[in-house]
Amino acid sequence: MAKAKKGDSVKVHYTGKLKDGTVFDTSDKGEPLSFKVGEGKLKVVLDFVFEVLKLIAGFIPADKVAQVGFVLLIIGIGLVLLPVLIPGL
């Protein structure tokens, strides 16, 4: 199997799980996540999601964490893509 290097475009299937094993997002039945290796955008999105979840963890019911995590993931991806969708932003 070839190894990805900086600048390569890759597609990966993923499953995001909480510590208790609850799946909050997965690409199993959909499109894989696409990104360029080394741009750091994926890390920014994941850092955003986890930091916000840590801040609000005590304020939302445990059974809603998965849904909130998914919404935060979508918001984070949107924030990263916004400059691409609206040039000059």
C-alpha positions as CSV (number, residue, x, y, z in Angstrom):
1,M,0.0,0.0,0.0
2,A,1.3,3.5,-0.9
3,K,1.8,6.1,1.8
4,A,0.3,9.5,1.5
5,K,2.6,12.5,1.6
6,K,2.2,16.2,2.1
7,G,0.1,17.7,-0.8
8,D,-1.6,14.4,-1.7
9,S,-5.3,14.4,-2.0
10,V,-6.8,11.5,0.0
11,K,-10.2,10.1,0.8
12,V,-10.7,8.2,4.1
13,H,-13.6,6.5,5.8
14,Y,-13.9,7.3,9.5
15,T,-15.8,6.6,12.6
16,G,-15.9,9.2,15.5
17,K,-16.5,7.7,18.9
18,L,-16.9,9.0,22.4
19,K,-14.9,7.4,25.3
20,D,-17.9,5.2,26.1
21,G,-17.9,3.8,22.5
22,T,-20.9,5.9,21.3
23,V,-20.5,6.7,17.6
24,F,-21.2,10.4,17.0
25,D,-20.3,10.4,13.3
26,T,-19.2,7.9,10.6
27,S,-18.8,7.8,6.8
28,D,-19.6,4.1,6.7
29,K,-22.7,4.5,4.5
30,G,-21.7,7.7,2.7
31,E,-18.9,9.4,1.0
32,P,-15.4,9.3,2.5
33,L,-13.9,12.4,3.9
34,S,-11.6,14.1,1.3
35,F,-8.7,16.4,2.1
36,K,-5.2,17.3,1.2
37,V,-2.5,16.0,3.5
38,G,-0.5,18.6,5.4
39,E,-2.8,21.5,5.0
40,G,-3.9,21.3,8.7
41,K,-7.6,22.0,8.0
42,L,-8.8,18.7,9.4
43,K,-7.0,19.2,12.6
44,V,-8.5,22.7,13.0
45,V,-12.0,21.3,12.6
46,L,-11.5,18.5,15.0
47,D,-9.8,20.8,17.6
48,F,-12.9,23.1,17.3
49,V,-15.3,20.2,17.8
50,F,-13.5,18.8,20.8
51,E,-12.9,22.2,22.5
52,V,-16.6,23.2,22.2
53,L,-17.7,19.8,23.4
54,K,-15.5,20.1,26.5
55,L,-17.0,23.6,27.2
56,I,-20.6,22.5,27.0
57,A,-20.3,18.9,28.3
58,G,-21.9,19.7,31.6
59,F,-24.8,21.5,30.0
60,I,-26.2,18.9,27.6
61,P,-27.7,15.5,28.4
62,A,-25.3,12.6,27.7
63,D,-27.7,11.1,25.2
64,K,-27.4,14.3,23.1
65,V,-23.6,14.5,22.9
66,A,-23.5,12.6,19.6
67,Q,-25.9,14.9,17.9
68,V,-24.2,18.0,19.2
69,G,-20.8,16.6,18.1
70,F,-22.1,16.0,14.6
71,V,-23.6,19.6,14.4
72,L,-20.3,21.0,15.6
73,L,-18.4,19.0,13.0
74,I,-20.6,20.4,10.2
75,I,-20.1,23.9,11.5
76,G,-16.4,23.4,11.7
77,I,-16.1,22.1,8.2
78,G,-18.3,25.0,7.0
79,L,-15.9,27.5,8.7
80,V,-12.9,25.9,7.0
81,L,-14.6,25.9,3.6
82,L,-16.1,29.4,3.8
83,P,-13.0,31.2,2.4
84,V,-13.0,28.7,-0.5
85,L,-16.7,29.3,-1.2
86,I,-16.4,33.1,-0.8
87,P,-13.1,34.2,-2.3
88,G,-11.5,37.2,-0.5
89,L,-13.1,36.5,2.8
